[in-house]
Amino acid sequence: MKKIFLNFIKKRFKNSRIIKVRHHIAHAASSCLVSGFEKSLFLTLDGRGDFESGIMGIYENGDFQILRRISRYESLGELYSKFTAAIGFRSHFEEGKTMGLAPYGNPIKALSDLAKIDKSGKIIIDGRRLMNLGQNSFTGDDPTKDERKDIAATAQHLLEKCALSLVEQLKEVSNISKICIAGGSALNIDMNSKILNSDGIDDIFIQPASSDAGTALGAALYVHHQYSSKKISTMEDTYLGPEIIHSEVEEYLKNSAIAYKQLSDVPNEIAKILSENKIVAWIQGRAEFGPRALGSRSLLANPTTPEMWKKLNRVKGREYWRPLAPSVIEEKTSNYFSSKKLKSPFMLLSSKVKNEQKEKIPAVVHVDGTARQQTVSKKSNQLYWNLLNEFEKVNGVPVLINTSLNLPREPMVNSLQDGLRTFFSSEIDYLCIGNILITKDWLGHVI
């Protein structure tokens, strides 16, 4: 397959030069080279790539000193996927459900040594016991009511325990207090937060498309650093995707039977709609890079109303018990959340919600009292920041529920037609594209 691919590339691109970048170096580069750190530790973890499940070492000014390669037989990504399958979720697709379910349960003591670190620092996974997990069958619809929640808690415990041990190994050979994380396992928000809050770590960077979707970026960055003197910019936002052109939206709607109106003050008018407990599909500017909705292709709702948690999950076709994330104005993050690192623009860290604020934003507080917040700055997304600011004026909090704009087992909306189909085939109340607000009035007209 590799030979066929290389022959195709050579024919397609005349006089091309092909540079091979190993899978986990691509992961590491995708995070370290855009982190803004001159020097840091790095750790990559996933199922496997190039017969490895991770690498760890020291990054300095574009150079990667690999201290250890983690073999495929030590794969924490595969471990977590096996637990995900044992619960009854789809492995390699629904690990996020396992993470969301884990806080409902407690780790199973009999499985606490299924994965451990030996004296040499190697991860030892008991493969036979891991395979036996899949022999259980669960018939109930609610995994928070049976042993599945404890299996999820065990998976999370083992992942965090082993990942923290690997970080500890790095800290034993270096006093560097910053770390970059990448690989599919870096989408595990709770693991990332445990690493950040561990002793000796003061700052963390996780590239938002940290799964294999980000390896193309990592390979490009790695080769760029080797062959170009141009400086690589720090990744401060992820709005790198396609944009839906406003003039095309208006022309399409004029020739359809869809009711819409143009807003004169988008943040103010949408804030009022959200305060009335309506769900708004929000399409603005260029799409996000990575799996998280970050205020560009989002479903937005009011976090002050407790029932919005279940209502929005129902609209999305998600299980009622899964948490929803908040977006918060960056300057006011510390008023609502407790964390060593207050900036979290990519929604890849969790924080404790302050006790005095839990009743104010109940729809985004998970069962363990945490939230997976996205901090929004004026610099990265002025319009979304303005919306949060206007919502605070109307409803008293600079916080909104923010989840991805898609229906079950579908990708995020990526075109006007995608957005309209998603809107009209769901219980979403309004669709806002640019300054155009679309309603479900069936007699098409401009309001």
JOZI-V531297 format. One record per residue. N is the residue number from 1. RES is the residue in one letter. SS is DSSP state (@ for helix, = for strand, . for the rest). Layout:
BEGIN
n:N res:RES ss:SS
n:N res:RES ss:SS
END
This chain:
BEGIN
n:1 res:M ss:.
n:2 res:K ss:@
n:3 res:K ss:@
n:4 res:I ss:@
n:5 res:F ss:@
n:6 res:L ss:@
n:7 res:N ss:@
n:8 res:F ss:@
n:9 res:I ss:@
n:10 res:K ss:@
n:11 res:K ss:@
n:12 res:R ss:@
n:13 res:F ss:.
n:14 res:K ss:.
n:15 res:N ss:.
n:16 res:S ss:.
n:17 res:R ss:.
n:18 res:I ss:.
n:19 res:I ss:.
n:20 res:K ss:.
n:21 res:V ss:.
n:22 res:R ss:.
n:23 res:H ss:@
n:24 res:H ss:@
n:25 res:I ss:@
n:26 res:A ss:@
n:27 res:H ss:@
n:28 res:A ss:@
n:29 res:A ss:@
n:30 res:S ss:@
n:31 res:S ss:@
n:32 res:C ss:@
n:33 res:L ss:.
n:34 res:V ss:.
n:35 res:S ss:.
n:36 res:G ss:.
n:37 res:F ss:.
n:38 res:E ss:.
n:39 res:K ss:=
n:40 res:S ss:=
n:41 res:L ss:=
n:42 res:F ss:=
n:43 res:L ss:=
n:44 res:T ss:=
n:45 res:L ss:=
n:46 res:D ss:=
n:47 res:G ss:=
n:48 res:R ss:=
n:49 res:G ss:=
n:50 res:D ss:.
n:51 res:F ss:.
n:52 res:E ss:=
n:53 res:S ss:=
n:54 res:G ss:=
n:55 res:I ss:=
n:56 res:M ss:=
n:57 res:G ss:=
n:58 res:I ss:=
n:59 res:Y ss:=
n:60 res:E ss:=
n:61 res:N ss:.
n:62 res:G ss:.
n:63 res:D ss:=
n:64 res:F ss:=
n:65 res:Q ss:=
n:66 res:I ss:=
n:67 res:L ss:=
n:68 res:R ss:=
n:69 res:R ss:=
n:70 res:I ss:=
n:71 res:S ss:=
n:72 res:R ss:@
n:73 res:Y ss:@
n:74 res:E ss:@
n:75 res:S ss:.
n:76 res:L ss:@
n:77 res:G ss:@
n:78 res:E ss:@
n:79 res:L ss:@
n:80 res:Y ss:@
n:81 res:S ss:@
n:82 res:K ss:@
n:83 res:F ss:@
n:84 res:T ss:@
n:85 res:A ss:@
n:86 res:A ss:@
n:87 res:I ss:@
n:88 res:G ss:.
n:89 res:F ss:.
n:90 res:R ss:.
n:91 res:S ss:.
n:92 res:H ss:.
n:93 res:F ss:.
n:94 res:E ss:.
n:95 res:E ss:@
n:96 res:G ss:@
n:97 res:K ss:@
n:98 res:T ss:@
n:99 res:M ss:@
n:100 res:G ss:@
n:101 res:L ss:@
n:102 res:A ss:@
n:103 res:P ss:.
n:104 res:Y ss:.
n:105 res:G ss:.
n:106 res:N ss:.
n:107 res:P ss:.
n:108 res:I ss:.
n:109 res:K ss:@
n:110 res:A ss:@
n:111 res:L ss:@
n:112 res:S ss:.
n:113 res:D ss:.
n:114 res:L ss:.
n:115 res:A ss:=
n:116 res:K ss:=
n:117 res:I ss:=
n:118 res:D ss:.
n:119 res:K ss:.
n:120 res:S ss:.
n:121 res:G ss:.
n:122 res:K ss:.
n:123 res:I ss:=
n:124 res:I ss:=
n:125 res:I ss:=
n:126 res:D ss:.
n:127 res:G ss:@
n:128 res:R ss:@
n:129 res:R ss:@
n:130 res:L ss:@
n:131 res:M ss:@
n:132 res:N ss:@
n:133 res:L ss:@
n:134 res:G ss:@
n:135 res:Q ss:@
n:136 res:N ss:.
n:137 res:S ss:.
n:138 res:F ss:.
n:139 res:T ss:.
n:140 res:G ss:.
n:141 res:D ss:.
n:142 res:D ss:.
n:143 res:P ss:@
n:144 res:T ss:@
n:145 res:K ss:@
n:146 res:D ss:.
n:147 res:E ss:.
n:148 res:R ss:@
n:149 res:K ss:@
n:150 res:D ss:@
n:151 res:I ss:@
n:152 res:A ss:@
n:153 res:A ss:@
n:154 res:T ss:@
n:155 res:A ss:@
n:156 res:Q ss:@
n:157 res:H ss:@
n:158 res:L ss:@
n:159 res:L ss:@
n:160 res:E ss:@
n:161 res:K ss:@
n:162 res:C ss:@
n:163 res:A ss:@
n:164 res:L ss:@
n:165 res:S ss:@
n:166 res:L ss:@
n:167 res:V ss:@
n:168 res:E ss:@
n:169 res:Q ss:@
n:170 res:L ss:@
n:171 res:K ss:@
n:172 res:E ss:@
n:173 res:V ss:@
n:174 res:S ss:.
n:175 res:N ss:.
n:176 res:I ss:.
n:177 res:S ss:.
n:178 res:K ss:=
n:179 res:I ss:=
n:180 res:C ss:=
n:181 res:I ss:=
n:182 res:A ss:=
n:183 res:G ss:.
n:184 res:G ss:@
n:185 res:S ss:@
n:186 res:A ss:@
n:187 res:L ss:@
n:188 res:N ss:.
n:189 res:I ss:@
n:190 res:D ss:@
n:191 res:M ss:@
n:192 res:N ss:@
n:193 res:S ss:@
n:194 res:K ss:@
n:195 res:I ss:@
n:196 res:L ss:@
n:197 res:N ss:.
n:198 res:S ss:.
n:199 res:D ss:.
n:200 res:G ss:.
n:201 res:I ss:.
n:202 res:D ss:.
n:203 res:D ss:=
n:204 res:I ss:=
n:205 res:F ss:=
n:206 res:I ss:=
n:207 res:Q ss:.
n:208 res:P ss:.
n:209 res:A ss:.
n:210 res:S ss:.
n:211 res:S ss:.
n:212 res:D ss:@
n:213 res:A ss:@
n:214 res:G ss:@
n:215 res:T ss:@
n:216 res:A ss:@
n:217 res:L ss:@
n:218 res:G ss:@
n:219 res:A ss:@
n:220 res:A ss:@
n:221 res:L ss:@
n:222 res:Y ss:@
n:223 res:V ss:@
n:224 res:H ss:@
n:225 res:H ss:@
n:226 res:Q ss:@
n:227 res:Y ss:@
n:228 res:S ss:.
n:229 res:S ss:.
n:230 res:K ss:.
n:231 res:K ss:.
n:232 res:I ss:.
n:233 res:S ss:.
n:234 res:T ss:.
n:235 res:M ss:.
n:236 res:E ss:.
n:237 res:D ss:.
n:238 res:T ss:.
n:239 res:Y ss:=
n:240 res:L ss:=
n:241 res:G ss:=
n:242 res:P ss:=
n:243 res:E ss:=
n:244 res:I ss:.
n:245 res:I ss:.
n:246 res:H ss:@
n:247 res:S ss:@
n:248 res:E ss:@
n:249 res:V ss:@
n:250 res:E ss:@
n:251 res:E ss:@
n:252 res:Y ss:@
n:253 res:L ss:@
n:254 res:K ss:@
n:255 res:N ss:.
n:256 res:S ss:.
n:257 res:A ss:.
n:258 res:I ss:.
n:259 res:A ss:.
n:260 res:Y ss:=
n:261 res:K ss:=
n:262 res:Q ss:=
n:263 res:L ss:.
n:264 res:S ss:.
n:265 res:D ss:.
n:266 res:V ss:@
n:267 res:P ss:@
n:268 res:N ss:@
n:269 res:E ss:@
n:270 res:I ss:@
n:271 res:A ss:@
n:272 res:K ss:@
n:273 res:I ss:@
n:274 res:L ss:@
n:275 res:S ss:@
n:276 res:E ss:.
n:277 res:N ss:.
n:278 res:K ss:.
n:279 res:I ss:.
n:280 res:V ss:=
n:281 res:A ss:=
n:282 res:W ss:=
n:283 res:I ss:=
n:284 res:Q ss:.
n:285 res:G ss:.
n:286 res:R ss:=
n:287 res:A ss:=
n:288 res:E ss:=
n:289 res:F ss:.
n:290 res:G ss:.
n:291 res:P ss:.
n:292 res:R ss:.
n:293 res:A ss:.
n:294 res:L ss:.
n:295 res:G ss:.
n:296 res:S ss:.
n:297 res:R ss:=
n:298 res:S ss:=
n:299 res:L ss:=
n:300 res:L ss:=
n:301 res:A ss:=
n:302 res:N ss:.
n:303 res:P ss:.
n:304 res:T ss:.
n:305 res:T ss:.
n:306 res:P ss:.
n:307 res:E ss:.
n:308 res:M ss:@
n:309 res:W ss:@
n:310 res:K ss:@
n:311 res:K ss:@
n:312 res:L ss:@
n:313 res:N ss:@
n:314 res:R ss:@
n:315 res:V ss:@
n:316 res:K ss:@
n:317 res:G ss:.
n:318 res:R ss:.
n:319 res:E ss:.
n:320 res:Y ss:.
n:321 res:W ss:.
n:322 res:R ss:.
n:323 res:P ss:.
n:324 res:L ss:.
n:325 res:A ss:=
n:326 res:P ss:=
n:327 res:S ss:=
n:328 res:V ss:=
n:329 res:I ss:=
n:330 res:E ss:@
n:331 res:E ss:@
n:332 res:K ss:@
n:333 res:T ss:@
n:334 res:S ss:@
n:335 res:N ss:@
n:336 res:Y ss:@
n:337 res:F ss:=
n:338 res:S ss:=
n:339 res:S ss:.
n:340 res:K ss:.
n:341 res:K ss:.
n:342 res:L ss:.
n:343 res:K ss:.
n:344 res:S ss:.
n:345 res:P ss:.
n:346 res:F ss:.
n:347 res:M ss:.
n:348 res:L ss:.
n:349 res:L ss:.
n:350 res:S ss:.
n:351 res:S ss:=
n:352 res:K ss:=
n:353 res:V ss:=
n:354 res:K ss:.
n:355 res:N ss:@
n:356 res:E ss:@
n:357 res:Q ss:@
n:358 res:K ss:.
n:359 res:E ss:.
n:360 res:K ss:.
n:361 res:I ss:.
n:362 res:P ss:@
n:363 res:A ss:@
n:364 res:V ss:@
n:365 res:V ss:.
n:366 res:H ss:.
n:367 res:V ss:.
n:368 res:D ss:.
n:369 res:G ss:.
n:370 res:T ss:=
n:371 res:A ss:=
n:372 res:R ss:.
n:373 res:Q ss:.
n:374 res:Q ss:=
n:375 res:T ss:=
n:376 res:V ss:=
n:377 res:S ss:.
n:378 res:K ss:.
n:379 res:K ss:.
n:380 res:S ss:.
n:381 res:N ss:.
n:382 res:Q ss:@
n:383 res:L ss:@
n:384 res:Y ss:@
n:385 res:W ss:@
n:386 res:N ss:@
n:387 res:L ss:@
n:388 res:L ss:@
n:389 res:N ss:@
n:390 res:E ss:@
n:391 res:F ss:@
n:392 res:E ss:@
n:393 res:K ss:@
n:394 res:V ss:@
n:395 res:N ss:@
n:396 res:G ss:.
n:397 res:V ss:.
n:398 res:P ss:.
n:399 res:V ss:=
n:400 res:L ss:=
n:401 res:I ss:=
n:402 res:N ss:=
n:403 res:T ss:=
n:404 res:S ss:=
n:405 res:L ss:.
n:406 res:N ss:.
n:407 res:L ss:.
n:408 res:P ss:.
n:409 res:R ss:.
n:410 res:E ss:.
n:411 res:P ss:.
n:412 res:M ss:.
n:413 res:V ss:.
n:414 res:N ss:.
n:415 res:S ss:.
n:416 res:L ss:@
n:417 res:Q ss:@
n:418 res:D ss:@
n:419 res:G ss:@
n:420 res:L ss:@
n:421 res:R ss:@
n:422 res:T ss:@
n:423 res:F ss:@
n:424 res:F ss:@
n:425 res:S ss:.
n:426 res:S ss:.
n:427 res:E ss:.
n:428 res:I ss:.
n:429 res:D ss:.
n:430 res:Y ss:=
n:431 res:L ss:=
n:432 res:C ss:=
n:433 res:I ss:=
n:434 res:G ss:.
n:435 res:N ss:.
n:436 res:I ss:=
n:437 res:L ss:=
n:438 res:I ss:=
n:439 res:T ss:.
n:440 res:K ss:.
n:441 res:D ss:.
n:442 res:W ss:.
n:443 res:L ss:.
n:444 res:G ss:.
n:445 res:H ss:.
n:446 res:V ss:=
n:447 res:I ss:.
END
